[in-house]
């Protein structure tokens, strides 16, 4: 993983971790359900951003390498990995 992306991802995940702890406190304090739901949506959006950046980095580095320097099997394996990830996102 690119070091700049890695640093960004770790920072974003740290913020997400704090958001999740905040949601747990909100539930403990029996806060208004819509407020909790809004925070849950914010966490989901932040996780989606981490996923998108990780996928982009994977495509630019791992997949590109397989297509430029890898074998036919490497290319097929990378395609299958991507298809599995994308298929699991629909469920």
N, C-alpha and C positions, 0 to 999 in steps of 0.2 A: 504494500500500500504506500502511496506517495506520502512523504513525511508531513507535508502541509495539510493534506486531507486527514491523515491520522490525527494530527493535533486538533483540527477542527472537529472531527468526530468525537474525540475524547471529551472535549469541552462541551459539545452539545449533549453527549450522553450524561455528563455530570449535571447539567441543567435539568435534563429529563428526570434523573434520579431525584433531584430536589423537588421537582413538580410532583412526582409520584408520592413522596413522603408528605407533601402538602395535601394531596388528595386524601391520603389516609387520615391525616389530622381533621380534614373537613368532615369525613365520614364519622370519625369518633365524636366530633362536636355536633353531629347531626345538622350540618349546614344544609341549606336549601338545595334540593335535588338538581335543579337547573344549573346552579353554580358548580356543583360537582360534575355534572355532565359536560359543561363548557370546559372545565379543566381537563377532563378525560379526552375531549376532542383535541385540545391543544397538545397533549402528550402524544396522541396518535399522529397528529400532523408533524410533530418534531421527529418521531420515529420514522415516518415516511421519508422525511428529508435525509435522515441517516441512511436509510435503505437506498434511496436514489443515488446518493453520492458514492456509496459502496459499490453499487452495481455499475455506475459509470466508470469508477476506477478499475473495476474488474474487467470491463470491456476494453478499456484503453490499454491495460497492461497485460493481464493474463491471457485474455482471448486474442488480442492482437499478436502476442508472442506466439501462441499456438498456430495462428494462421501464417505467420511469417517464417518461423523457424521449427515448428512442430511437425509431427507426422500426421498422416491422414487420421489415425486413431485419436491423436491429441485434439485435432479439430472437431471430430465427431463428439468426443467426450465433452468439450467445452460447450458445444451447441446443446447437447443433452442436459448439461447442468443448468444452462440458462432457461431452457424450456421447462424444466422441473420447477425452478424458482418462480417463473412467471405463472405457471399453472397453479402453484400453491397459493399465489396471491389472489386468485379468483375465488378461493374457498373460504 
